[in-house]
Amino acid sequence: MPASGMAAQQQPAPSASFSATPVKTSFSEGEAILLLLRLKNTGREPFVADARFALGRTIQVQVTGPQGKPVDWPASFEARVPGFQSIAPGNQITRIVCLNCGARDPFAYPFGEPGTYAVRLEYAPSGLAAAERARFPQTVPLDRNIQAAPIEVQVTPPVIRFTAQPAQPVFHAGEPVTFNFRLQNTGSQPVLAAYDIPFQGAVRLRVTDATGNPVPLTGQPTNAQPLLSTVDAGSAIEATYPISPQDLYGKIMQGFDIRQPGAYTVQAVYDLDQPIDVLQGYVGVLPILIIPGPIVAPPVKFTIAPASPANISAKPVSDGASQRSPSLAPHHSPLSS
């Protein structure tokens, strides 16, 4: 047997520890829940580890809610950091990850009520690919699972209040269905937010008819990107626009197919859904809260009445910008007492 192969066989199994610590004692509902993860080499030989710390992949997550019941934690995303790294004895890899950011269904948010959540994390590497083994031919990979000690995450009531209200209780068939959206900062420090509150960019909607069936989206997707700014403590931002399809410069933009007379229910969620490092890039070291959401608005209802002679030939709104406020600059309004 070659000497190098014998040496590899004689190398001891890697010894390592893995831990997770919340960066704060508590987080308001919808705020980015940041955890500091540490993977340390506690042995005498270097080893190779998967340093991406991708939640739902390299890092397995289990969450128990305030009522003691398991919570469906649906997030799964790849961290945008270097992959495998060699860790020398006594050294460690540290990463700050967001427990509630990434790909998820904002309508199935696992931290949607105040209380204490028990969180268990486990380092679960998938093994070295052939290309990675070629990079570290003499180093043993850390290929065993390591559980971190359980941690508690305290979630407090939200400092952001999100509401979605129809502009009027009754619309006629063929008339644009317009909604007013409002995001209020009820806290004591500025909050990073999407000041234009764009439909499908920071606002997700579910619309159901009187029988509870979902109303489909129709038209061309807007692909709206939220414009980020800060909302001062005690201030609010507002936007108004149709949630039904609208004619924008000759193109029918996406909206809900709300044409049949009847009662409808709307559930709205404010959700930035952007990588935490992107959001942190806007804030830097400033004392600004990052609240990517989701923040769920109370459900509301409206009615579609049969078309009247006055609006039977009504057309969709021709210019979406005219229905959106603000369109060019942040609009901060003080909260009413």
Order of alpha helices (4+ residues) and beta strands (2+ residues): alpha-beta-beta-beta-beta-beta-beta-beta-beta-beta-alpha-beta-beta-beta-beta-beta-beta-beta-beta-beta-beta-beta-beta-beta-beta-beta-alpha-beta-beta-beta-beta
